[in-house]
């Protein structure tokens, strides 16, 4: 009890010290603005304005708006803080994630709530399921690995092996066609990504605690030592020469929760260079998007301020940011790739949205796979959408060797009554796709997806990893790593 009281006093003092004690706080006055006008002002201050139709009423009233209220000084933000660990609580207070006092009058807040309550649907009308065939061009090879929570399943084309990481055991495996070996890095938490560096060889990204948090537990490792630590829930690693000094640097997406960042670290001295200090950094690419001879960074940001961001390379490690696409905060952005889908030599954006683990857990008719076509001037417009509840990742590859790009996608939050945990899109031209799946995957929740030539026959195979915390999985009988062997000629 004494410890709890001490925390309460410290928290109150911390909030109080953020204000000038010699200045009296002016009382807030109710505005003459409508609920819609107020929503557009206050919601848009942090992210793209969300229309009430984006969610059913109960989610607005019971979870989304109360969570927003904490950031405006409305509601029991203090009670919410007390659910966090002391370390995480300190980080939230230190970074002023929640407001200690209201920034708008209570009557104005009530107008916002009334606006969303009145104009949101009571429930979503789900779309009629699309026609999905049984997939015949791949053969399922179930890897003999009894792992329940697969967090990395990635082909290493340099060594022609598959690397698998599991969350419960923190095991890291190297699998070839003929054998399976266990790697030992000394990691305390799961490994979620790897890449190759010119000086350090194969480097690995350790996530820390996988659940939503802002703790600085993540690490970048080589085989022999920790290269970087104190990373906030890192999820993606890219090795690239960011400053033109001919030495590879590290670009790390730290997803975090309330806090996070997309930053690059100098490959010589590990100096940190933030590109964008916001939570939700998911994946990045090094690509000359504007054809000026300098490779740029294109990244997906999620976690409320959802967007695909272009960081123009100005040389010597300097970058200039602009948004390519922006989404509402409940859209659930999960992954994207740059790929020339229409064959005009300009990169298009293949994108998945289906994150469904936060404040509005319900099937959403706008979750799925999208293609945004580039007009040649890096203006992107949506030209294709296929619904897939909980879509968590999509790849664009020429799986059938016919010269165009096909798609493969997974869902971690599927409608278990539908066949959508894994989807294969065979490109038929002009943004038409024939969609198929394996019926046996319908009850699985896939978290990892990658492509590579596992059996060395010249065709791209697919590897899937399921993440399952159910009692059935924990019985020790689950085998959640699947290689789909491509049998196209």
C-alpha positions as CSV (number, residue, x, y, z in Angstrom):
1,X,0.0,0.0,0.0
2,X,2.8,2.4,0.9
3,X,4.4,1.9,-2.5
4,X,1.1,2.5,-4.3
5,X,0.5,5.8,-2.3
6,X,4.1,6.9,-3.2
7,X,3.4,6.3,-6.9
8,X,0.2,8.3,-6.7
9,X,1.9,11.3,-5.1
10,X,4.8,11.1,-7.5
11,X,2.4,11.0,-10.5
12,X,0.4,14.0,-9.2
13,X,3.6,16.0,-8.6
14,X,4.9,15.1,-12.1
15,X,1.8,16.4,-13.7
16,X,1.7,19.6,-11.6
17,X,5.3,20.4,-12.4
18,X,4.5,20.7,-16.0
19,X,2.7,24.0,-15.4
20,X,3.9,27.4,-14.3
21,X,2.7,27.6,-10.7
22,X,2.6,31.4,-10.8
23,X,0.0,31.4,-13.6
24,X,-3.6,30.8,-12.9
25,X,-5.4,28.5,-15.3
26,X,-8.1,30.3,-17.2
27,X,-11.5,28.6,-16.9
28,X,-12.5,26.8,-20.2
29,X,-15.5,28.2,-21.9
30,X,-18.0,26.3,-24.0
31,X,-17.7,27.1,-27.7
32,X,-20.5,27.7,-30.1
33,X,-19.2,25.0,-32.5
34,X,-21.1,21.8,-33.4
35,X,-20.0,18.3,-32.4
36,X,-18.9,17.7,-36.0
37,X,-16.8,20.9,-36.1
38,X,-15.2,20.1,-32.8
39,X,-14.5,16.5,-33.8
40,X,-12.7,17.8,-37.0
41,X,-10.6,20.2,-34.9
42,X,-9.6,17.9,-32.1
43,X,-9.4,14.5,-33.9
44,X,-7.5,16.0,-36.9
45,X,-4.9,17.5,-34.5
46,X,-3.3,14.0,-34.2
47,X,-4.5,12.0,-37.2
48,X,-6.8,11.9,-40.2
49,X,-10.4,12.8,-39.3
50,X,-12.4,9.6,-38.8
51,X,-16.0,9.7,-40.1
52,X,-18.6,8.2,-37.6
53,X,-19.5,5.6,-40.2
54,X,-16.1,3.9,-39.7
55,X,-17.2,2.1,-36.6
56,X,-20.4,0.9,-34.9
57,X,-21.8,3.1,-32.1
58,X,-20.8,0.9,-29.2
59,X,-17.1,1.1,-30.1
60,X,-17.1,4.9,-30.3
61,X,-18.9,5.3,-27.0
62,X,-17.3,2.5,-25.0
63,X,-13.6,2.5,-26.1
64,X,-12.4,4.8,-28.9
65,X,-13.8,8.1,-27.6
66,X,-12.8,7.4,-23.9
67,X,-9.3,6.6,-25.1
68,X,-9.2,9.8,-27.1
69,X,-10.5,11.7,-24.1
70,X,-7.4,10.7,-22.0
71,X,-5.3,12.7,-24.6
72,X,-7.6,15.7,-24.2
73,X,-7.6,15.6,-20.4
74,X,-11.1,14.0,-20.2
75,X,-11.9,10.9,-18.2
76,X,-10.0,8.7,-15.8
77,X,-6.6,8.9,-17.5
78,X,-5.1,8.3,-14.0
79,X,-6.8,5.0,-13.6
80,X,-5.6,4.0,-17.0
81,X,-2.0,4.9,-16.1
82,X,-2.3,2.7,-13.0
83,X,-2.8,-0.4,-15.2
84,X,0.8,0.1,-16.6
85,X,4.1,-1.0,-15.2
86,X,6.0,1.7,-13.3
87,X,8.6,2.0,-16.0
88,X,6.0,2.4,-18.7
89,X,3.9,4.8,-16.6
90,X,7.0,7.0,-16.2
91,X,7.5,7.1,-20.0
92,X,3.9,8.1,-20.7
93,X,4.0,10.9,-18.1
94,X,7.4,12.1,-19.3
95,X,6.2,12.3,-22.8
96,X,2.9,13.9,-22.0
97,X,0.8,11.3,-23.8
98,X,-2.2,12.1,-21.6
99,X,-3.2,15.6,-20.6
100,X,-3.4,16.4,-16.9
101,X,-6.2,18.9,-17.4
102,X,-8.9,19.3,-20.0
103,X,-8.2,21.2,-23.2
104,X,-11.8,21.7,-24.0
105,X,-15.0,22.3,-22.0
106,X,-17.0,19.3,-20.8
107,X,-20.0,20.5,-22.9
108,X,-17.9,20.5,-26.0
109,X,-16.7,17.0,-25.3
110,X,-20.3,15.9,-24.9
111,X,-21.1,17.4,-28.3
112,X,-18.4,15.3,-29.9
113,X,-19.7,12.1,-28.2
114,X,-23.3,13.0,-29.2
115,X,-22.1,13.5,-32.8
116,X,-20.5,10.1,-33.1
117,X,-23.4,8.4,-31.3
118,X,-26.0,9.9,-33.6
119,X,-24.2,9.4,-36.9
120,X,-22.6,6.0,-36.5
121,X,-24.2,2.7,-37.5
122,X,-25.5,0.3,-34.9
123,X,-23.6,-2.5,-36.6
124,X,-21.7,-3.2,-39.8
125,X,-23.4,-4.9,-42.7
126,X,-20.9,-7.5,-43.8
127,X,-20.2,-8.0,-47.5
128,X,-21.2,-11.1,-49.4
129,X,-18.1,-13.4,-49.4
130,X,-16.2,-13.4,-52.7
131,X,-15.8,-16.5,-54.7
132,X,-12.6,-18.3,-53.6
133,X,-11.4,-21.5,-55.3
134,X,-9.3,-24.4,-53.9
135,X,-5.6,-23.7,-54.6
136,X,-4.0,-26.4,-56.9
137,X,-0.7,-25.0,-58.0
138,X,1.0,-25.5,-54.6
139,X,1.5,-28.5,-52.3
140,X,1.5,-28.1,-48.6
141,X,4.6,-29.2,-46.7
142,X,4.0,-29.1,-42.9
143,X,7.3,-28.6,-41.2
144,X,8.0,-30.9,-38.3
145,X,8.3,-28.2,-35.7
146,X,5.9,-28.1,-32.7
147,X,5.8,-24.3,-32.3
148,X,2.7,-22.5,-31.2
149,X,3.4,-18.8,-31.7
150,X,5.5,-18.2,-34.9
151,X,6.7,-14.6,-35.1
152,X,9.2,-14.9,-37.9
153,X,9.2,-17.2,-40.9
154,X,11.7,-15.8,-43.4
155,X,13.7,-17.1,-46.3
156,X,17.4,-16.4,-46.3
157,X,18.2,-16.5,-50.0
158,X,21.9,-15.9,-49.4
159,X,22.2,-19.2,-47.5
160,X,19.2,-21.0,-49.0
161,X,17.6,-21.6,-45.6
162,X,14.5,-20.7,-43.8
163,X,14.7,-19.0,-40.4
164,X,11.9,-19.6,-37.9
165,X,11.4,-17.8,-34.6
166,X,8.9,-18.8,-31.9
167,X,7.5,-16.5,-29.1
168,X,7.0,-18.9,-26.2
169,X,10.4,-20.6,-26.3
170,X,12.3,-17.7,-28.0
171,X,13.8,-20.5,-30.2
172,X,15.5,-19.5,-33.4
173,X,15.8,-22.2,-36.0
174,X,17.5,-22.6,-39.4
175,X,15.7,-25.0,-41.7
176,X,16.9,-26.3,-45.0
177,X,15.4,-29.0,-47.2
178,X,17.4,-31.7,-45.4
179,X,17.8,-30.6,-41.8
180,X,16.8,-28.3,-39.0
181,X,19.3,-26.6,-36.7
182,X,18.9,-24.5,-33.6
183,X,20.8,-21.2,-33.4
184,X,21.9,-19.6,-30.2
185,X,22.2,-15.8,-30.0
186,X,21.7,-15.3,-26.3
187,X,18.4,-13.6,-26.9
188,X,15.9,-13.2,-24.1
189,X,13.0,-12.3,-26.3
190,X,11.8,-13.4,-29.8
191,X,13.8,-12.6,-32.9
192,X,11.5,-11.0,-35.6
193,X,13.8,-10.0,-38.5
194,X,17.3,-10.2,-39.9
195,X,19.4,-8.7,-42.7
196,X,23.1,-8.7,-43.8
197,X,25.6,-6.0,-43.0
198,X,28.9,-5.4,-44.7
199,X,30.9,-5.4,-41.4
200,X,28.8,-7.5,-39.1
201,X,27.4,-10.2,-41.4
202,X,24.0,-11.5,-40.5
203,X,22.3,-9.3,-37.9
204,X,19.1,-10.0,-36.0
205,X,16.4,-7.9,-34.5
206,X,15.1,-8.9,-31.0
207,X,11.6,-7.4,-30.3
208,X,11.4,-7.4,-26.4
209,X,8.0,-7.9,-24.9
210,X,5.6,-8.6,-27.8
211,X,2.5,-7.2,-26.2
212,X,1.7,-3.5,-26.7
213,X,4.2,-1.5,-24.6
214,X,6.8,1.2,-24.7
215,X,9.5,-0.6,-22.8
216,X,13.0,-0.3,-24.1
217,X,13.7,-4.0,-24.4
218,X,14.5,-4.5,-28.1
219,X,18.0,-5.2,-29.4
220,X,20.0,-5.5,-32.6
221,X,22.4,-8.4,-32.5
222,X,25.1,-9.9,-34.5
223,X,26.1,-13.6,-33.9
224,X,28.6,-12.5,-31.2
225,X,27.3,-9.4,-29.5
226,X,24.6,-6.8,-29.0
227,X,25.1,-3.9,-31.4
228,X,22.1,-1.8,-30.2
229,X,19.8,-2.0,-27.2
230,X,17.0,0.0,-25.6
231,X,14.8,-0.2,-28.7
232,X,11.1,0.2,-28.2
233,X,9.4,-2.9,-29.6
234,X,11.3,-3.0,-32.9
235,X,9.6,-5.0,-35.7
236,X,11.5,-4.4,-39.0
237,X,15.1,-4.1,-39.9
238,X,16.6,-2.7,-43.2
239,X,20.3,-2.5,-43.9
240,X,21.2,0.3,-46.3
241,X,23.9,3.0,-46.9
242,X,21.9,6.0,-45.7
243,X,24.6,8.7,-45.8
244,X,26.7,7.7,-48.8
245,X,29.9,6.8,-46.9
246,X,30.0,3.3,-48.5
247,X,29.2,1.6,-45.1
248,X,25.9,-0.1,-44.4
249,X,23.7,1.6,-41.8
250,X,20.7,0.2,-39.9
251,X,17.1,1.4,-40.5
252,X,14.9,0.2,-37.6
253,X,11.1,0.4,-37.3
254,X,10.2,0.7,-33.6
255,X,6.5,0.0,-33.3
256,X,6.3,0.7,-29.6
257,X,2.8,1.6,-28.4
258,X,2.3,5.2,-27.3
259,X,5.9,5.9,-28.2
260,X,8.1,4.7,-31.1
261,X,10.1,5.8,-34.1
262,X,11.5,5.1,-37.5
263,X,15.3,5.9,-37.3
264,X,18.5,5.0,-39.0
265,X,21.7,4.2,-37.0
266,X,25.2,4.9,-38.4
267,X,26.9,1.7,-39.3
268,X,30.2,3.0,-38.0
269,X,29.4,4.6,-34.7
270,X,25.7,3.7,-34.1
271,X,24.6,7.3,-33.8
272,X,20.8,7.5,-34.0
273,X,19.2,9.7,-36.7
274,X,15.4,9.8,-36.3
275,X,13.3,10.0,-39.5
276,X,10.0,10.2,-37.7
277,X,9.4,9.9,-34.0
278,X,6.0,8.4,-33.8
279,X,4.7,5.0,-32.7
280,X,3.6,2.4,-35.2
281,X,6.6,2.2,-37.6
282,X,6.0,-1.1,-39.4
283,X,8.2,-1.6,-42.5
284,X,10.5,0.4,-44.8
285,X,12.2,0.2,-48.2
286,X,15.2,1.8,-49.8
287,X,14.2,2.8,-53.3
288,X,14.8,5.7,-55.7
289,X,11.2,6.8,-55.9
290,X,11.8,10.2,-57.6
291,X,14.4,8.9,-60.1
292,X,17.1,11.4,-59.0
293,X,19.8,8.9,-58.5
294,X,19.5,8.9,-54.7
295,X,17.7,6.1,-53.0
296,X,14.9,7.2,-50.7
297,X,13.1,5.7,-47.7
298,X,9.4,4.7,-48.1
299,X,7.8,3.5,-44.9
300,X,4.5,2.4,-43.4
301,X,3.4,4.1,-40.2
302,X,0.4,2.6,-38.3
303,X,-0.9,3.1,-34.7
304,X,-3.5,6.0,-35.3
305,X,-1.4,8.2,-37.6
306,X,-1.6,5.7,-40.4
307,X,0.2,6.6,-43.6
308,X,2.7,5.6,-46.2
309,X,5.5,8.1,-46.0
310,X,8.2,9.2,-48.5
311,X,11.5,10.4,-47.1
312,X,13.3,12.1,-50.0
313,X,17.1,11.6,-49.8
314,X,18.8,15.0,-49.8
315,X,22.3,13.5,-49.5
316,X,24.7,13.0,-46.6
317,X,22.1,11.3,-44.4
318,X,19.5,14.1,-44.7
319,X,15.9,13.3,-45.6
320,X,12.8,15.4,-46.3
321,X,9.4,13.8,-45.4
322,X,6.1,13.9,-47.3
323,X,3.0,11.7,-47.1
324,X,2.1,9.5,-50.1
325,X,-1.1,8.1,-48.6
326,X,-3.0,8.8,-45.4
327,X,-5.6,6.6,-43.7
328,X,-8.1,7.0,-40.8
329,X,-6.8,5.7,-37.5
330,X,-9.1,2.7,-37.3
331,X,-8.1,1.5,-40.8
332,X,-5.7,-1.1,-39.4
333,X,-2.7,-0.7,-41.7
334,X,-0.6,-3.8,-41.5
335,X,1.9,-4.0,-44.4
336,X,2.8,-2.8,-47.9
337,X,5.2,-3.5,-50.8
338,X,6.4,-1.4,-53.7
339,X,5.7,-3.4,-56.9
340,X,5.0,-2.5,-60.6
341,X,1.6,-4.1,-60.9
342,X,0.5,-2.5,-64.1
343,X,3.9,-2.9,-65.9
344,X,4.5,0.8,-66.7
345,X,8.0,0.8,-65.0
346,X,6.7,2.9,-62.0
347,X,6.3,1.3,-58.6
348,X,2.8,0.9,-57.4
349,X,1.7,0.2,-53.8
350,X,0.3,-3.1,-52.7
351,X,-1.2,-2.7,-49.3
352,X,-2.9,-4.7,-46.6
353,X,-5.1,-3.4,-43.7
354,X,-6.6,-5.6,-41.1
355,X,-5.0,-4.9,-37.7
356,X,-7.9,-5.7,-35.3
357,X,-6.4,-5.9,-31.8
358,X,-7.0,-2.6,-30.3
359,X,-10.1,-0.6,-29.4
360,X,-12.7,-1.8,-31.9
361,X,-12.4,-5.6,-32.3
362,X,-15.1,-6.5,-34.9
363,X,-15.1,-7.7,-38.5
364,X,-14.7,-4.6,-40.7
365,X,-15.9,-4.5,-44.3
366,X,-13.0,-2.2,-45.3
367,X,-10.3,-4.6,-44.2
368,X,-8.5,-6.3,-47.1
369,X,-5.9,-6.0,-49.9
370,X,-5.6,-2.8,-52.0
371,X,-3.5,-1.7,-55.0
372,X,-2.7,2.0,-55.4
373,X,-1.5,2.8,-58.9
374,X,1.2,5.3,-59.5
375,X,0.4,7.9,-62.2
376,X,4.1,8.3,-63.0
377,X,4.5,11.3,-60.7
378,X,4.2,9.4,-57.5
379,X,0.6,10.3,-57.0
380,X,-1.2,7.1,-55.9
381,X,-4.9,6.2,-56.3
382,X,-6.7,3.1,-55.3
383,X,-7.7,0.9,-58.3
384,X,-8.2,-2.5,-56.6
385,X,-9.7,-3.8,-53.4
386,X,-10.4,-7.3,-52.3
387,X,-12.0,-7.8,-48.8
388,X,-10.1,-9.9,-46.4
389,X,-11.0,-9.6,-42.7
390,X,-7.9,-9.0,-40.6
391,X,-5.4,-8.9,-43.5
392,X,-2.0,-8.8,-41.9
393,X,0.5,-9.0,-44.8
394,X,0.7,-9.1,-48.6
395,X,3.4,-10.0,-51.0
396,X,3.7,-9.3,-54.7
397,X,5.7,-11.9,-56.7
398,X,5.6,-13.7,-60.1
399,X,4.7,-17.0,-58.6
400,X,3.6,-18.7,-61.8
401,X,6.5,-17.4,-64.0
402,X,4.3,-15.7,-66.6
403,X,5.9,-12.3,-66.4
404,X,3.3,-10.5,-64.2
405,X,3.0,-10.1,-60.5
406,X,0.7,-12.3,-58.4
407,X,-0.2,-11.7,-54.8
408,X,-0.2,-13.8,-51.6
409,X,-1.8,-12.5,-48.4
410,X,-2.6,-13.7,-44.9
411,X,-4.9,-12.8,-42.1
412,X,-4.3,-12.8,-38.4
413,X,-7.9,-11.8,-37.6
414,X,-9.9,-13.8,-40.1
415,X,-13.6,-14.6,-40.1
416,X,-13.2,-18.2,-39.1
417,X,-16.4,-19.1,-41.0
418,X,-14.8,-18.0,-44.3
419,X,-11.8,-19.2,-46.3
420,X,-9.6,-16.2,-45.9
421,X,-6.7,-17.0,-43.5
422,X,-4.5,-17.4,-46.6
423,X,-5.3,-16.1,-50.1
424,X,-3.5,-16.5,-53.4
425,X,-4.2,-14.0,-56.2
426,X,-3.2,-15.2,-59.7
427,X,-2.8,-12.2,-62.0
428,X,-5.1,-12.4,-65.1
429,X,-4.2,-8.9,-66.3
430,X,-5.7,-5.4,-66.0
431,X,-6.0,-5.7,-62.2
432,X,-8.1,-8.9,-62.5
433,X,-7.1,-11.8,-60.2
434,X,-8.3,-15.3,-59.7
435,X,-8.4,-15.9,-55.9
436,X,-7.8,-19.3,-54.3
437,X,-6.8,-20.8,-51.0
438,X,-6.4,-24.1,-49.1
439,X,-9.6,-25.0,-47.2
440,X,-7.5,-26.7,-44.4
441,X,-6.1,-23.3,-43.4
442,X,-9.5,-21.8,-42.6
443,X,-9.2,-22.0,-38.8
444,X,-5.6,-20.8,-38.6
445,X,-4.4,-17.3,-37.8
446,X,-1.3,-16.5,-39.8
447,X,1.2,-13.9,-38.6
448,X,4.2,-14.5,-40.9
449,X,4.4,-14.8,-44.7
450,X,7.5,-14.9,-47.0
451,X,8.5,-16.2,-50.4
452,X,11.6,-18.0,-51.6
453,X,12.8,-21.1,-53.4
454,X,12.9,-23.6,-50.6
455,X,13.2,-26.8,-52.7
456,X,15.6,-25.2,-55.2
457,X,13.6,-26.0,-58.3
458,X,13.6,-22.5,-59.7
459,X,10.0,-21.6,-58.5
460,X,9.1,-19.3,-55.7
461,X,7.6,-21.2,-52.7
462,X,5.6,-19.6,-49.8
463,X,6.2,-20.0,-46.1
464,X,3.4,-19.4,-43.6
465,X,3.7,-19.2,-39.8
466,X,0.6,-19.3,-37.5
467,X,0.4,-17.7,-34.1
468,X,-2.0,-19.5,-31.8
469,X,-2.4,-19.1,-28.1
470,X,-5.3,-21.5,-27.8
471,X,-5.5,-24.5,-25.5
472,X,-5.3,-26.8,-28.5
473,X,-2.1,-25.2,-29.6
474,X,-0.5,-25.3,-26.2
475,X,-1.2,-29.1,-25.9
476,X,2.0,-29.5,-27.8
477,X,0.4,-31.0,-30.9
478,X,0.3,-27.9,-33.1
479,X,2.6,-27.6,-36.1
480,X,2.2,-24.1,-37.3
481,X,5.0,-23.7,-40.0
482,X,3.9,-24.5,-43.5
483,X,5.9,-24.4,-46.7
484,X,3.8,-24.2,-49.9
485,X,5.8,-25.9,-52.6
486,X,5.2,-24.2,-56.0
487,X,4.5,-26.8,-58.7
488,X,4.0,-24.3,-61.6
489,X,6.2,-25.3,-64.6
